[in-house]
Amino acid sequence: MAENRLVQGRYRLLDTIGRGGMGEVWRARDESLGRQVAVKCLKPLGPRHEPSFLQVLRERFRREARVAAALQHRGITVVHDFGEDAGTLFIVMELLNGRNLSQLLDDNRRQPLPVRDVVEIAEQVTAALAYTHEQAVVHRDLKPANIVRTTDGTVKICDFGIARLGHDIGFTARLTGTGIAMGSPHYMSPEQIGAHAIDHRSDLYSLGCVLYELATGVPPFDLGDAWAVLVGHRDTAPAPPRTLRPDLPEPYERIMLELLAKDPDDRPRDADDLAKRLADARHRHPARRAPADPDDTAATPRLPSWTRGMTLGSPAGAARRPPRPTADPATTVLTDTWTGGGDPRGGDASPAVPLASPAPPDDRRAALTGRLESAHALSRRGRYFDAHQCYAEVLADQQRALGPDHPDTLGCRHHLARNLGRLGRLEDCLAMTREVAEARARVLGARHPDTLTTRCELAHVLGKLGNWAAALQIYQQVAAARAAALGPDHPDTLAARYEVGIGLGRLGRSAEALALYRDLIAARTRTQGADGPDTLRARHGLGVNLGQLGRWQEALVEAREVAAARERVLGPDHPDTLVSRRETAVALGWLGRWNDALDGYRQVADARERVLGAAHPDALTSQSDLAQCLEQLGRADEAAALHRRVASLRRQRARRER
């Protein structure tokens, strides 16, 4: 694979961040969603390999994608996409910011990790294994290099390359029949070595090997060659960890030795059983902080590091507004749990009317509200997978307590669906959003503000999937319904009309978009003023569509005026100001005024580098714009030097993020 290659027209490969037996892992940019991801590519293999061998490797790679994509847990790396491009199989995964456990040991000069870190890692990996085993998936290659601890303390299992479903024996037989190594010697269970039946307890043995190494600095059988290591796993009892690490609490030594039992029946029966043993050990012998830590008090129990920064949301006892009489239950606004406490029609929010079952006690409902706020906070911080887990748990409780059609339940489903889109699971997001829109229309009414909000989200997802014709139709219907219910100048009506303009432009109907944007600018000016952010946003849309119609001189005038207004209102370095200044440079380029465009591109690049840093993705994009402009001016040497600088900065950024 080559740097800067565009995979399947979407994923721009930036630089390699890892290599293994099956392939390479690249840091990449998802051009559709504007986020960084990791792309794992199956290495092209030469003709010296037998076709059957290549087929097995390809099947194994596809299997990793299918297995990993089906797993949704905070302790498992998220898989966003999978496919084949020009004969190369690839998997798109979340880009983890952290270190794998092997690297952590290397960072610590192969010395044992602190006991509290070993305990936290053990508990989080155990929780992830409990989930995967419930899905009948056995990892079969658990080792320090396949477990990552991110910068916020979350521990994630990676690389399901040789995982198998518990009921899929035939696939395993086909793979092992090729002679491909099915695991790593230092972490293989005795049953793997002896080719006996393998189940979830094999993963528990491998976890025991990992914990032993974290706690002592060496694997349980640190012998001279691979064969001696395998024989050790099969025939030799490991040295008790406390002979190498005397300060290791005895309960944890006992757990490690139980995990390393030769007979699977002598190990903990499953990951849930292991979790209970770890909790009991923590209770009996807490892993304390270093004495110098001022927070290390007996009265304050230590929470796992991944809980740092989480919020409980609104206080459970917060006062609620009294209900406001309404003649029509179908127009009752949802609780301020997710509407923010404001009625879209301008009044205060009233409590939701229970439609499916009696409301739960106040303390239970308050707890659900607090947990929902925690999910919102995680989503706002970009921790979409953690938010997904939280939303799913709250939804399950709401369905039990309130019923599937209660407005609060539907509100949580709305947010869960939206978060699926942020995770890149657009098809799942589309299906759930459509279901919520239909349910809200049935329960609340087709013109209820919350129904229309979900329909807007449905149109948004359709647009991301490229179905702009359907998206435009929904936006037009929502705009008409809001105009009838709220008035033509209501902010929600104008927001929907702006999205109609986006849809028209995407479908090449720029002449219609121009007329819409002109009306929208007039309405926004009446309600918000000529310099209001939404007024300027509509003017920006007008300029973009002028350009799409080839009316570049008019587009240039509009872009300059909007840039000047945004600089006056928002400041010279505000992101919106810089976007308008870039649009000005684009128009100058189309008019053949490349010297003037060069000044604009340089100003934007300098501002983004000053504000965001040289290695920020937006700053790098601006530097690339500048290099392309230099090429247009025939200044190839300067352009090449700038391209090299961008590539170097991207590599530096990748190294910092590892």
N, C-alpha and C positions, 0 to 999 in steps of 0.2 A: 504494500500500500504506500502511496506517496503523500507527503505533507501537502496540505491545502486541497486535497481531492474532495470532491463533493459526492458523498455516498447517497444513492437513490434520490438525488436532487434535493437533499434536505440537510444532511449532516456533514459539516465542513471539518475535515480532519486537521487538527492544529499541530500536535506533536505526540510522540509515543510516551506513555507513562508506565508501560510494563510489557514484558514478553514472557511467554511460557511455552510449554510443549505443544499446545494446540494452536496458539495464535498470538496476536499482539493486541494490546489495549491502548487506545488513543484518547487523548482529551480532544473533544470536538465541540462545535457550536451547532445547536439545533437552529437552523436559519428560520424555520417556521415560527417557533415560539420564543426565540431570542434568549435561550438559556444554554449553559454549558452542560455537557453530558459526557459519559464515557462510552466509547464504541469498541466492542471486542470483535476482532476480525479473524476468521480462520485463515491461517497462513497458506498461501499458494504452495503446493507441494510438487516436487519434480516428478518426472516420468519414471524414476527408479522405483517408486512404490507400486505395489500390486493394486489393481483396481479394487479388490475386495477390501484392502486396508484403507484406501481413500474413502470408500463408501462407509465403512464403520466410523471413521473419524467424522465424516459429515453428519451421519446419523446421531453420533454422540453430541455434536455441536447443536444440532437442531433440538435434541432432547433437553439440553441445558436450557435453551430458550423457552421451551414449552413448560418445563418443570418450574423454572424460576419465575416466569411470568404469571403462573397460577398462584404464587405465594404472596400474600399481602400481610406483612407483620413488621413492626418497627425494628425488629432485629434481623431483617433479611434485606439485602440489597434490592432496590426496586428495579424491575425491568420495564422499560418504556415501549420498546419496539423490537422487531426481529424481521429479517428479510435476507434477500440475496441481490447483489449488485455486481453485474459483469462477472459472474461466476464466483464471487466472494461472499460467503455467508457472514452475516454480522448480527450482533446483539447490541441494542442501545440500553444503557443502564444509567442510574443516577451517578453523578460524579461525587465521590466521597472525599471529604476534606479531613484527612486524618492519617494514621499509621497502622499498618497491620501488626499483629502481635510479634511476629518475627522481627520487624523493624524496631518495635519498642524494646525488645530484648537487646538488639544491637545497639540502640541508643544508650541503653543502660550497661553497655560493655559486657553483655551476657550475664550480668548479675541478677539475682532474684528480684522480682518486682515487690513493692510493698504489699503486705498481707491484705490491706483494705482494697487495693487495686485487683488482686487476684480474686477476692470474694465478689467484688462488683462484676468483674468479667464473667465469673462462673455463674452468677445469678442471671445475667442478661442472656448469655448463650443458652443456658438451660431453658429459659422462657421461649427463646426462638426455636429450640429443638422440640419443645413440647408442642408448639404449633405445627411445625413441619411433620412431626410424627402423627399428629392428628389427621393430617392430610394424606397419610400413608406414603410419605416421602422420606427416604433414608439418604443422607448426604453421602456417606461412604468415603469422604476424603477430607475430614475435618482436621485441620492443622493450623498452626499459628499464622501462616501466610494467607490463609483463607478466612481469617477473622480480623476485621478492621475496627479500631476504636477511633471514632471521629473526634473532632476538636471539642464538641460539647459533651463528650463522655459516653455517647451512645455506642453500643457494640453491635456490629452487624456481621452476619455470616455471608460470605460471597462464594462464587464459583460452584455451581451445581453441575459441573461438567460430567461427573460419573454418577450423579444421583439416580436412584431408580424408584419407581412406584412400587409399593409393597406387593401389588398383585401382578406385576409385570416380570415374570421370570424368564420368558423367552428372550427378551431383549438382552438381559444380563448374560444368558448363555451365548448369544451371538457375539457379544463384545469380548467376553473372557476367552472365547475360542480363538481369537486373533492373537493372543499373546500380549495384548496391551496391558501395561501395569495398571491395576485398579486400586490405587491408593498410594500413600507415601510411607516407606518402611518404618520410620520412627513413630508413626501414629496409627499403624494398622492393627486391627484386632486379631486375636488368634484364629477366629473363625474365617476371617478374610484370608489369612495366610494358608490355612488348611483347606480352603475351597469348600467350607461347610456352609450350611444355610445361614443367611445373614438377615437380621432384622434391626429394629431401632436400637437395640442394646449395643450394636457395633459402634454406633455414633457415641454412645455413652462411654465406651472404652476409649475411643479416640479423644473425647473431651478430657478423660482422666489423664491421658498422656500430655495434653496441652497444659492442663492445670499443674501437673507435676513439674513441667519445664518452667512455667511462669514462677512457681514457688521456689524452685531450687536452682534455676539457671541452666539445667541440663535435662534432656529427655530421660525417661525411665531406663532405657537401654542404650547408653551412649557408648557403643562398641565400634570396633575398627572398620567393619565392612557391612554392606547391606545384608548379606546372608547371616552374619552373627547377630545383627539386630533382629531379624525375623525369627531366628531360633530363640533369642531371648524372650520375645513376645510370646512364643508358643510354649516354652519349657521352663522359664526361669522366673522366680518371684522377684519383683522390683525391690530395691533397697528402700526401707521406710523413709519418706521425705524428711522426717525430723533428724535423721542421721546426717543430712546435708544442710538442713535449715532448722537448727534447734529452737528458734523463736516461733516457728509455725505452730499455731494452736492445735492441740491434739485432735479436736473434733474434725478439723479440715484434713489432717493426715488420714484419719479413718475413712473419710468420704473418698479421698483419692485412691486409697488401697482397695476400697469396695468397687470403685469404677474399673480398676485394673484387674479384677478377678478374671482368671482364665475361662471359667465356665460362665456363660451369659446369665444362667439362673442365679449366680451368686452376686450379681451386680444389682443396683437399684432396678426395680421392675420397669420403670419408665421415667421420662423427664419430670413428670409431676411428682413422683416419689422423690427424685433427686432434689427438686425445689423445696420440698418439705424438710428434707434433711439439712439443706443449706440454711433454711430459715431457722431451724432449731439450733444449728451451730452458731449462727449469728446471735441468737437470743442468749445462748449460754456463754458465748465468748465473743463479745462485740469486737470487730476489728477497729481499734482506736486510731485516732490521728496521732501524729507526732506531738510530743508534749509542748513544743513551741507554738502550736496552732492555738490561737486565742479562742477559737470556737469549739475546742474539744472539752466539753463539759458533760458531766454525767447526766445532767438534766435535759440536754438537747440531743435527741437521737439523730444520727447522721443519715440523711437521705441519699439515694444514689445520685451521682453527679449529673445524670441526664435530666433530673428534675430542676436544675438551676435555671432560673429565668421564667419558669412557668408561673402563671397567675391564676388565682381562683376566681377572677372576674368580680362581679358585683357582690357585696356582702349578702350573706344568706338572709339576714333580717331586714334588708332594705325595704323601706316603705313603698307601697304600690299605690297608684292613683285609684280613686274610687271609680266604679263603672259608670259609664255615661249612657243614658237611655238611648235606645235606637229602635226604630220601628221595624227594621228589616234585618233579621239575623244574617242574611247573606252578605250584608255590607260590614259586618263586624270585623275590625282590624285585628290581626294577630297580636299576640302578647309582645311586649317590648323586649322579650328575650332575643329576638333577631331583627325586629324592625327598627330598633334604636329608640323606641319610645315615642316616635312621632307618627301621627296620622298623615298619610300622603295627601289627604284632603285639607290638611292645615290644622286640625284640632289635636287634642291629646289622644294617645292610644288608649283604647279600652281593653280590658281583659278578654281573652278569647272565650267564645261560647263552647262548652264541651259538646261535641257532636257524636262521639262514639262510646264514651264511658265516663263515669264520674271522675272529677279531678282528684289527683293523689293528695295526701296531706301536704300542707304548706312547706314543711321542712323537706320533704322528699322532692317536691317540685323545685324548691329553691336549690337543692343539691344538683338537680338536673340542669337548672339554669346556670349554676356555677361551672359545671363541667362543660356545658356548651360554650360558655365564654372562654374557657381554657382552650377549646378547639379553635375558636375564632382567633385567639391570641397566637396560637401556633401557626395558623395559616397566614396571619399578617406578617409573621417573622420569616415566612418562606419555608417553614418546616411542614411541608404539605403531607408527607407520609405520616408523621406523628399526628397531625390534625385528622387525617383519614381514620386512624385507629380510634381517636377520641370521638369523632362524629359517629362512627359505627357503633361504639359501645353505648353512647347516649341514645342513639336511635333504637337499639334493641330494648333498652329500659323504657323508653317512651312508648313503644309499641305494646309492651306488656302493661304499662300503667294507664295509658290513655286510649289505646286502640290505633289501628293503622291510618284512620282517616281524621284523627284529631288535628286541628290546625297546627299545634306545636309539633306534632310528629311530622307533618308535611313540611314544616319549616326546616326541621333538621334534615330531612331528605333532600330538600332544595340545596342546603349548604354542602351536604355530602356529595351530591352530584356535581356541584360547582368545583369542589376540591378534586374530584376525579379528573376534571379537565386540566387543572393545574398540575396534576401528576402525569399528564400526557395521555391519559386513558380516554381519548375523545369518544370512541364508540360506546364505551360504558357510560360515559357522561351523557351522551346523547340519549341513550335508552332510558336512563333514570330520569333525566330532565323531562322527557316527553311524558313519562308516567306521572311525575309530580304535577305537571301542567294539567293533565287530564283529571287527576284527582282533585286538584284545587278548583278547577272549573265545576266539577260535580258537587263539591262540598260547599264552596264559597260563592260560586257564581262565575260566569265567564268574564264579567267586567270588574271583578274584585281586583283591587290594586296588587294583591299578592299573586293572583293568577297571572296578571299581566307582567309582573316582574319575572316570573318563571318562564313565561313565553318569550320575553326578551332574552333570557339566558339560553333558551332553546335556539333562537335565531343566531345568537353569538356562536354557539357550538357548530351549527350548520355552516356558518361562514368559515370557521376554522377548518372544517372538513372540505371546503371548496364548493359547497352547495349554496351558492349565493342567490340563486333564483328563489329557492324555498326560504332562505333567510330574509330576503327582501320582502317577500309576501307577508311574513309574520310581522316584521317591523312596521309595515304599512298598516296592518290590522291593529297592532297595539297603539300606534300613533293616533289612528282614528278613534279607537275606544277611549283613550285618555283625553283626547280633545272633547269628546262628547261628555265625559264624566267630570273632567277637571277644568276644562277650558283650553282654548288654543295657546294661551301664553303661560300655562303652568309649566314649571321646570321639568316635570316628568314627561309632559307632552313634547316639549322641545328636545329633550334628550332622545326620545324615540325618533323624532324627525331627523335628528343628526345622524342616527344609525341608518335611516332610510337613504340619506345622502351617501354614506359610505357604500351601501349596497349598490346603488345606482352606478357609482364610479367603478366598483369592482366588475360590474357587468358591461362596462364600456358605454354606459348611457350617460356620458358626461354632460351633454346638453341639458338633460332633465335634472342632473345633479346641480348644475349651475343655477337653474331657476329656483330649486329648493333652497340652496345655500343663501341666495340673495334674500328670499323671504325669511329664512332663519336668522340672518344677520339683522334684519330689521326688527324682528321680534326680540332677539337677545338685546339689541340696543335699547329698545323700549323698557325692558324689564331689568337689565343689568348695567346698562351704560355702554358707551362705545369702547371703553377699555376693559370691560369685564373679561375674565379668562375664557368663558364660554363663547362670548362674542368673537374674540380673537381666534378661538379654535374653529369657529364656523368660517371665518375669513381665510384661515389657513386651508381648509377644505376647498374653498372657492378657488384659491390660487393653484392648488394641486390639479384640479379638474380643468382649469384654463390651460395648464401645461399639457394635460392629456389630449386636449383638443388641438394642440400645436400652436396655441395663442401665447407664445413664450414672452413676448414683450409685455402683454398684460399680466401674465403670471409673475414676471420680474417686478413690476410695479407693486403688485399685491404682496409679494413676499417681502419686499423692502419695507413697506408700510407696516406690515404685521411684525416684522423683526424690530423695527424702531419702537412700536407700541409695547411690545413685550419687554424690550430692554428698559423702557421707561417705567413700566408697571412692576415687572418681576425682577429686573436686574440683568446686567449684561451676561452673567454666567449661568442663569437659570436654564435648565434643560430645554424648556420650550423655546426660549430665546435662541439657543444654539441650533435647534431644529429649523427654525425659520431662517437663520443665517445660512445654514447649509442649503435650504431650498432656494435661497437667492443665488448661491454659487451654482447650483444645478441649472437654474434658468440661464445664467450667464454662459455656462458651457454650451447649452443648446443653441444659444445665439452666436456661438463662435468666439465669444470674448473670453478666451482661456486665461489671459493674463489677469483680468479682473477676477475671474473665478478662482484663480490660484490664491489671490489675497484672501478671498472669503474662506476657502478651504483651510488655509494656514491659520487664520484667526480662530476658526472653530477647533482645529486640532490643538493649538496652543492652549486655548481655554479649557478644553476637556483634560488635557494632560496636567494643567495647573490645578484644576479642581479635583479631578478623579484619580490622578496618578498616571504615570506613563504606561503601566501595564494593564490598566482597566480596559475591558472589552470595547467600550464606546470610544475611548481614546485611541485604541488600536485601529478601529474602523475608520476614524477620521484621518489617521496617518495613511491608511490605505487609499482613501479618497484623494489625499494630497499627492501620493505617488502616481496614481492614475492620471491626475491632471498634469503632472510633470511629463508623463509619457506623451500626452496630447501636444505638449509644447516642444517635443523633440529632445527633452533633457533626460535622456535615457540613463546616463550615469548617476545623476541625482536620484532618479526614481529607483534604480536598482539598489543604491545605498539605503534608501528609506525602506524598501522591502526587506532588506537584510536586517535592519534595525527592528522592524516589526516582528520578524521571525525570532530574533534573539529575545525580545521582550516577552514574547509568548512562551518561549522555553523557560525563561526565568520565572514567569508566573506559574507555569506548571510545576516547576521544582518546589516553589514555595507552598503550593497547594497539596503536595503529596504528604 
